[in-house]
């Protein structure tokens, strides 16, 4: 079996330190709102964020904010269109634009700080992760040729695989006495001597600086001086091809899809059109998607017709539909 294991947030949920669940999008949303309002009252509401949002609502609101931030520089270029006469500038508008820029800086820092707080390696119990993946891979026949792709920012999957004695490659060749730099080539190749882990949305600990992506310690808080975090922030309209670094990772993911004869989707909501589209286009010989409850079955059948639905509660005490797994392996 040549297996591609695709992990989503549900694959990390029960792997938290001290049995404290790792966050889902609503948890991050609530924490971000708390931090924003601690910096300035009503700041979260001004971003159209609020406590109690669903994951989809949070992604939509945050995505719109970040997309607007990316094109804000155009406001200054065309400021002359808003005056009493063409070319005229209102001083109040210039002041407001400056204040907006200051607040966006505060918002960005809060976003990155809570990203590292919520998904950093200090939140992961390595032993729980190792046990959970050990049980899962045993149920899947302990495949030698394995590639793991994850949309999670956390590093639980690679910690688990290292704990199982596997040699893991995340795209960062080790260089003596130097910080590893991302070289994603070979990530999509299946082999028996190494297990590639492809972080499709980037990962905690990855920073871009001076045109290079470096891998720093994932259990440390966000450190602005190391560069910009390399992650695809929540946004239902995100396009992985818009970011050169992430685009390279997705190229390797598509290569892994093409080579795999078995694809197992673990703990993913499938609220990711790019991911679902890539899986559907590859048409793997055997495809299985886990669900936690019956409400999710119809969505899987609609998005990925023909997929084997495997009811699963993933964690150190793995509860899985073994009959469905047998059909997937056969």
C-alpha positions in Angstrom: 0.0 0.0 0.0 1.2 3.5 -0.9 -0.7 5.7 1.5 -1.3 9.4 1.6 -2.7 10.4 5.0 -4.4 13.8 4.9 -4.9 15.3 8.4 -7.2 18.1 9.5 -8.0 19.8 12.8 -9.9 16.8 14.1 -6.7 14.8 13.9 -5.0 17.0 16.5 -8.0 17.8 18.7 -7.4 15.1 21.4 -3.6 15.3 21.3 -3.3 18.2 23.7 -0.9 18.5 26.7 -2.6 17.7 30.0 -5.5 16.3 28.0 -6.5 19.9 27.1 -8.0 19.7 23.6 -6.1 21.5 20.9 -8.2 24.4 19.5 -10.6 24.4 16.6 -11.3 27.6 14.7 -14.1 28.8 17.1 -11.6 28.5 20.0 -9.0 30.6 18.2 -11.7 33.1 17.2 -12.8 33.5 20.8 -9.2 33.9 22.1 -8.4 36.4 19.3 -11.4 38.5 20.2 -10.4 38.5 23.9 -6.9 39.7 23.0 -8.1 42.4 20.6 -10.5 43.8 23.1 -7.8 43.8 25.7 -5.7 46.0 23.4 -8.5 48.4 22.7 -12.2 48.1 23.7 -14.5 47.1 20.7 -11.5 46.4 18.4 -12.8 42.9 17.7 -16.2 44.2 16.7 -14.6 46.8 14.4 -13.0 43.9 12.6 -16.5 42.2 12.4 -15.2 39.5 14.7 -17.1 38.4 17.9 -17.2 35.6 20.5 -19.3 32.6 19.7 -18.7 32.6 15.9 -18.6 29.3 14.1 -15.5 28.3 12.3 -16.9 29.2 9.0 -18.0 32.6 10.2 -14.6 33.3 11.7 -12.8 32.3 8.5 -15.1 34.5 6.4 -14.7 37.6 8.6 -11.0 37.2 9.0 -10.5 36.4 5.3 -12.2 39.6 4.3 -10.2 41.7 6.7 -6.9 40.3 5.5 -7.8 40.6 1.8 -8.7 44.2 2.4 -5.4 44.8 4.2 -3.5 43.4 1.2 -4.9 46.1 -1.1 -5.0 49.0 1.3 -2.0 50.6 -0.3 -4.3 51.5 -3.2 -6.3 53.9 -1.1 -3.4 56.3 -1.0 -2.8 56.0 -4.7 -6.4 56.9 -5.5 -7.0 59.3 -2.6 -7.5 62.2 -5.0 -10.8 60.7 -6.2 -12.4 61.3 -2.8 -12.0 65.0 -2.4 -14.3 67.9 -3.2 -12.6 68.2 -6.5 -10.5 65.6 -8.4 -7.0 65.6 -6.8 -8.2 67.3 -3.6 -7.3 65.5 -0.3 -9.2 65.8 3.0 -6.9 66.0 5.9 -9.3 64.0 8.1 -9.2 61.1 5.6 -5.4 61.0 5.8 -5.5 61.0 9.6 -8.1 58.2 9.6 -6.0 56.2 7.2 -3.0 56.5 9.5 -5.0 55.4 12.5 -6.3 52.4 10.5 -2.8 51.4 9.7 -1.8 51.6 13.4 -4.7 49.4 14.4 -4.0 46.9 11.6 -0.5 46.5 13.0 -2.0 45.8 16.4 -4.5 43.3 14.9 -1.7 41.5 12.9 0.5 41.1 16.0 -2.5 39.8 18.0 -3.3 37.3 15.2 0.2 36.0 15.1 0.6 35.9 18.9 -2.6 33.9 19.3 -1.6 31.6 16.4 1.6 30.6 18.3 -0.2 30.5 21.6 -3.0 28.2 20.4 -1.1 25.9 18.0 2.5 26.0 19.2 4.2 22.7 20.1 3.8 23.5 23.8 0.1 22.6 23.3 0.9 19.1 22.0 1.4 16.0 24.1 4.0 14.1 22.1 3.2 10.8 23.9 -0.5 11.1 23.2 0.2 11.9 19.6 2.6 9.0 19.2 0.1 6.5 20.7 -2.8 7.8 18.5 -0.9 7.6 15.3 0.6 4.2 16.2 -3.0 2.8 16.7 -4.2 4.4 13.4 -1.3 3.1 11.3 -1.7 -0.3 12.8 -5.3 -0.3 11.7 -4.2 0.8 8.2 -1.7 -2.1 7.9 1.5 -0.2 9.0 2.3 1.0 5.5 5.9 1.5 4.8 5.4 4.0 1.9 3.6 6.8 3.7 3.2 10.6 3.0 1.4 12.8 5.5 -0.3 16.1 4.3 -1.9 18.3 6.9 -3.8 21.6 6.8 -3.0 22.1 10.5 -0.6 24.8 11.8 0.5 22.5 14.7 3.3 19.9 14.4 1.6 17.0 16.2 1.8 14.7 13.2 5.5 14.9 12.7 6.1 14.6 16.5 4.1 11.4 16.5 5.9 9.9 13.5 9.3 10.7 15.1 8.1 9.0 18.3 7.3 5.9 16.2 10.9 5.8 15.0 10.2 7.2 11.5 12.6 9.5 9.7 10.5 12.6 9.0 11.2 15.2 6.2 9.2 18.4 6.3 11.1 20.1 3.4 13.9 21.5 5.6 17.3 19.7 4.9 19.4 19.8 8.0 22.5 22.0 7.7 25.2 21.7 10.4 25.2 24.8 12.7 22.6 26.6 10.5 18.9 27.2 10.7 17.1 24.9 8.2 15.8 26.5 5.1 12.8 25.2 3.1 13.5 23.2 0.0 10.2 21.4 -0.7 11.4 19.3 -3.5 11.0 15.5 -2.8 8.2 16.1 -0.3 5.7 14.4 -2.6 7.9 11.3 -3.3 6.9 8.1 -1.6 9.8 6.1 -0.1 10.2 3.5 2.6 13.2 5.2 4.3 11.6 8.6 5.0 8.1 9.9 5.8 7.4 13.3 4.2 5.1 15.6 6.1 3.6 18.4 3.9 2.2 21.4 5.8 -0.3 22.6 3.2 -1.1 25.8 5.1 2.3 26.4 6.6 3.2 25.7 10.2 4.0 27.3 13.5 7.8 27.9 13.7 8.1 28.8 10.0 9.2 32.3 9.3 10.0 34.1 6.0 12.8 36.6 6.0 15.0 37.9 3.2 13.3 35.6 0.7 13.9 32.4 2.6 11.7 30.3 4.8 13.4 29.1 8.0 12.3 26.5 10.5 12.6 27.7 14.1 11.5 26.1 17.3 7.7 25.5 17.3 7.3 25.6 21.1 8.3 29.3 21.4 6.0 32.3 21.3 5.7 34.4 18.2 8.9 36.4 17.7 8.5 39.3 15.3 12.2 39.7 14.7 12.4 36.3 13.0 10.3 37.4 10.1 6.8 36.9 8.9 4.9 33.7 9.8 4.5 31.3 6.8 0.9 30.3 7.1 -2.3 30.5 5.1 -4.6 32.3 7.5 -8.2 31.3 7.7 -10.1 32.4 4.6 -12.7 30.3 2.7 -11.5 32.0 -0.5 -7.8 31.3 0.0 -5.9 30.3 -3.1 -2.7 28.3 -2.3 -1.2 29.3 -5.7 -1.2 33.0 -4.7 1.7 32.4 -2.3 4.9 31.1 -3.9 6.1 29.1 -0.9 2.7 27.5 -0.3 2.3 26.9 -4.0 5.4 24.8 -4.0 4.1 22.7 -1.1 0.8 22.1 -3.0 2.7 21.0 -6.1 4.3 18.3 -3.9 0.9 17.4 -2.5 -0.5 16.9 -5.9 2.5 14.7 -6.8 1.8 12.6 -3.7 -1.8 12.3 -4.7 -0.8 11.0 -8.1 1.5 8.4 -6.6 -0.7 7.2 -3.8 -3.0 4.2 -4.4 -4.7 4.8 -1.0 -5.8 8.2 0.4 -7.1 8.4 4.0 -8.6 11.8 5.1 -8.5 12.1 8.9 -10.4 14.6 10.9 -11.0 17.1 8.1 -14.2 19.1 7.7 -13.7 19.3 3.9 -14.4 23.1 4.1 -11.5 23.6 1.8 -12.4 23.8 -1.9 -8.7 23.6 -3.0 -8.1 20.4 -1.0 -11.4 18.8 -2.1 -10.7 19.7 -5.7 -7.2 18.2 -5.7 -8.5 14.9 -4.2 -11.4 14.7 -6.7 -9.1 15.4 -9.6 -6.6 12.7 -8.6 -9.2 10.0 -8.3 -7.2 7.7 -6.0 -8.0 4.0 -6.3 -9.0 3.8 -2.7 -10.3 6.9 -0.8 -11.6 7.0 2.8 -12.8 10.0 4.8 -13.4 9.9 8.5 -16.5 11.4 10.2 -17.2 11.9 13.8 -21.0 11.7 13.6 -23.7 10.8 11.1 -24.4 14.5 10.3 -21.1 14.6 8.3 -21.8 11.6 6.1 -24.0 13.5 3.5 -21.4 16.2 3.1 -18.7 13.6 2.3 -20.9 11.8 -0.1 -21.7 15.0 -1.9 -18.2 16.4 -2.2 -16.3 13.1 -2.8 -18.7 10.5 -4.3 -17.4 7.0 -3.9 -15.4 7.7 -0.8 -15.5 5.1 2.0 -16.9 6.8 5.1 -15.1 5.7 8.3 -16.7 6.7 11.6 -13.8 7.6 13.8 -13.0 9.2 17.1 -9.2 9.8 16.8 -7.0 9.9 19.8 -4.8 7.7 22.0 -7.9 5.6 22.7 -8.8 5.1 19.0 -12.4 4.3 18.2 -12.7 3.4 14.6 -15.1 1.4 12.3 -12.8 -1.5 11.5 -15.2 -3.0 8.9 -14.9 0.2 6.9 -11.2 0.2 7.3 -11.0 -3.3 6.0 -12.9 -2.2 2.9 -10.4 0.6 2.5 -7.4 -1.7 2.8 -8.8 -4.4 0.5 
